[in-house]
Structure formats: C-alpha cells, structure tokens
Amino acid sequence: MSAADSRRAPAVRAVIFDIGRVIVRINISRSFASFGTPLGLSAHEVLSAIENDPLWKDWQEGRVSPHAWHQHIANRFHSPLDFDGFCETWARALEPETILKDDLFVQLARRARLALLSNTDPIHVARMERDFSFLRHFPVRVYSCTIGAVKPSPKIYRHALSELGVTPQESLYIDDIPAFVEAARQIGMRGFHFTGPDSLDAELAGLGLLTE
C-alpha cells in the first residue's frame, strides 16, 4: 500500500490476532513426543500425521468431541493415556510464557477493539481460557471449533468482523502464516505477517495505534 493509499484508507478500528506462535508459544515436543513413543515416531512425525488425518479438520471445526478425539488418537498411536492424561498432554504444547505481553494489548485497547481469531480445538480453548490472563483484553474470541470454519475460509474472518462491528477495511489481521494473512487481504482486510514483536510494534505505531 502506497503512502497516498494509506492516507485515503479508513482508520483501523479493530486489531485481530492469531494466537499460536503470535501470542502463545507452541512447543510440539512438549506434547506430541509422548504420543509417538509407542510407534517410534518423533514429535514432528506425529504432528504431520495428525495434520493429515482425515478427522483433523472435523476436530478443528468442532464436529468431533474431545472424548472421540482422544479415542481416535489413542487407537492410531497406541497411546495408553486415559482421557484426563490425554487432555493434559495435548494442552502441554501451549507454553505458559507468552510472546506478546499485556502492556501491548492495554495500549491497543485504548484505540481499537481487539479480537482473537484462531484455528484451534476444544481442549486448547479450555486450557487457554483457564490459564492465560491475556484473554481478558479480547472481548471478541473467534475459535474455529466454535463457529465450524477454519482459516483460510472467508467465513471465519467475516465472523470476526461481524462480532467486532467493523468493515474489512477498518481491521488489521495479524498471523504468522502468510497464506492466512493473504486470505484476510483477499476479503479487504489489512494483513500483517508476524515475525516478531519488534516489527509488529513498528507496524502498529505506523498506523497510529500505539500511544507515545
């Protein structure tokens, strides 16, 4: 976007964040290593298998219950974990120390509405809602497993915009996956590819969203 186009564009009234690898650190080894042990698979081999599983999209879009998912994964990887142990292990991928800090969200909330937009599942949602204090800054939380759509479907972006009460041009979407940023841009949203806090701060300051 040129400087002239930027001046003509509507002001950003809403900032929408992805969660994993933007706000919350993801550590696959903390979770999936134990699933792979019975079959001699690495954590990343387990992740690849799960992401290519026929039920993966149904799980992320809320059509598979946590109990059914536990049974499916236990059968596939010969896991001995009971349901509670499975949920604890599955959620361990979410590291407790966040990438972005509360101060940023406090500043942004003075000038824009905030939302979360994430491809995620009921077990991770329950853990985040229980353990992560940053969620209190986000009155709008759009989870794929709740609305039945995953990125890059336009449906999930439009749902967030509707909840926020803004047009696509009035929103900024932040994600670490370029294809998901591009999907947001395709429906008229501003998009920012997250590579770290410093470049994000510069982008937000340039849009006038951070206070001095």
ROLO-153608 format. One record per residue (C-alpha): residue in one letter; x, y, z. Coordinates in steps of 0.001 Angstrom, whole numbers, padded with zeros to 6 digits, always signed. Layout:
ROLO-153608
aXYZ/...
***
This chain:
ROLO-153608
m+000000+000000+000000/s+001448+003377-001012/a+001638+006332+001373/a-001154+008049-000564/d-003349+004940-000396/s-002639+004671+003328/r-003815+008231+003891/r-007038+007527+001992/a-007733+004217+003755/p-010154+004178+006712/a-008594+004270+010148/v-008036+000901+011807/r-010789+000374+014370/a-010113-003288+015164/v-006975-005403+015544/i-007385-009160+015203/f-004689-011549+016415/d-003950-015155+015638/i-002912-016958+018837/g-000395-019751+018219/r+003150-018515+017505/v+001910-014925+017658/i+000775-014585+021271/v+001281-018094+022661/r+004476-020063+022121/i+003898-023542+020676/n+006234-026371+021639/i+005295-029536+019799/s+007884-031650+021601/r+006275-030935+024986/s+003102-032596+023780/f+003474-034932+020835/a+006733-036663+021767/s+004885-038943+024181/f+002252-039826+021555/g+004972-041041+019212/t+006855-043181+021705/p+004890-046449+021228/l+005476-046337+017443/g+008959-044832+017491/l+007822-041555+015918/s+009249-038117+016594/a+007035-035275+017772/h+007118-033690+014314/e+006256-037004+012631/v+003257-037247+014954/l+002249-033669+014122/s+002480-034359+010389/a+000370-037484+010766/i-002253-035666+012823/e-002474-032690+010454/n-003017-035121+007562/d-005533-037214+009490/p-008982-037410+007847/l-010590-036192+011096/w-008240-033248+011653/k-010461-030637+010009/d-013557-032035+011731/w-011715-031769+015068/q-010713-028162+014468/e-014192-027266+013239/g-015920-028748+016280/r-017551-031802+014726/v-015531-034276+016819/s-015890-034288+020612/p-012823-034302+022889/h-013685-037826+024053/a-013975-039077+020468/w-010714-037366+019514/h-008942-038936+022475/q-010146-042370+021434/h-009168-041798+017821/i-005638-040640+018691/a-005200-043382+021297/n-006111-046013+018700/r-003954-044518+015976/f-000795-044104+018076/h-001357-046904+020616/s-001397-044356+023416/p-002086-045709+026929/l-003254-042308+028260/d-006710-042043+029787/f-008890-039065+028831/d-007610-036710+031540/g-003996-037632+030843/f-004563-037148+027126/c-006062-033672+027617/e-003167-032642+029846/t-000611-033914+027333/w-002409-032373+024350/a-002539-028964+026058/r+001129-029091+027028/a+002003-027780+023559/l+000917-024338+024794/e+003861-022841+026650/p+002923-020670+029644/e+005186-017707+028787/t+003651-015623+026022/i+005424-013930+023098/l+003468-010670+023332/k+002893-009000+026677/d-000177-007464+028285/d+001199-003913+028001/l+000770-004066+024233/f-002874-005098+024485/v-003590-002429+027096/q-002230+000244+024747/l-004064-001094+021704/a-007371-001317+023548/r-007311+002467+024008/r-007546+002984+020247/a-009121-000141+018749/r-011316-003126+019501/l-009390-006355+019967/a-010208-009873+018819/l-008637-013313+018696/l-009035-015487+015602/s-007602-018979+015803/n-007735-022412+014239/t-007950-024419+017429/d-009755-027178+019278/p-011869-027520+022438/i-009029-028852+024597/h-006726-025958+023754/v-009553-023443+024151/a-010331-024758+027632/r-006665-024543+028635/m-006236-021012+027274/e-009438-019757+028886/r-008315-021237+032205/d-004626-020336+032293/f-003866-017314+030108/s-004602-013895+031538/f-004135-012048+028231/l-007572-013218+027085/r-009206-010617+029312/h-008105-007942+026830/f-010068-009578+023997/p-013845-009137+024150/v-014192-010985+020830/r-012747-014506+020612/v-013326-016447+017423/y-012321-020102+017641/s-012640-022405+014636/c-014074-025203+016767/t-016872-022910+017936/i-018010-021479+014610/g-017351-024508+012373/a-014819-022986+009976/v-011029-022856+009771/k-008689-020387+008139/p-008299-019664+005278/s-012082-019870+004840/p-013547-016359+004402/k-016304-017402+006825/i-014093-017245+009898/y-012730-013790+009038/r-016185-012422+008286/h-017484-013830+011560/a-014823-011854+013438/l-015653-008681+011523/s-019341-009103+012302/e-018638-009588+016006/l-016444-006501+016025/g-018900-004380+014053/v-016290-003118+011572/t-015740-003255+007825/p-012821-005267+006414/q-011011-002031+005571/e-011226-000940+009219/s-009483-004058+010510/l-005915-005312+010815/y-005285-009071+010931/i-002007-010437+012373/d-000813-014008+011733/d+002473-015905+011464/i+001259-017884+008421/p+001479-015858+005193/a-001355-017758+003492/f-003745-016823+006310/v-002681-013187+006101/e-003299-013246+002355/a-006750-014796+002881/a-007637-011839+005108/r-006397-009415+002469/q-008498-011131-000172/i-011681-010009+001584/g-010415-006470+002037/m-008781-006613+005467/r-005351-005210+006182/g-002924-008009+006914/f+000388-008228+008719/h+002745-011217+008645/f+004062-011633+012185/t+007765-012439+012504/g+008417-010922+015924/p+007348-008267+018438/d+009636-005503+017165/s+008335-005448+013600/l+004768-005644+014927/d+005346-002656+017196/a+006654-000677+014221/e+003601-001588+012133/l+001172-000643+014879/a+002962+002612+015583/g+002876+003476+011891/l-000891+003008+011933/g-001193+005314+014939/l-002390+002509+017220/l+000298+002740+019893/t+000413+005623+022322/e+003625+007525+022870/
***
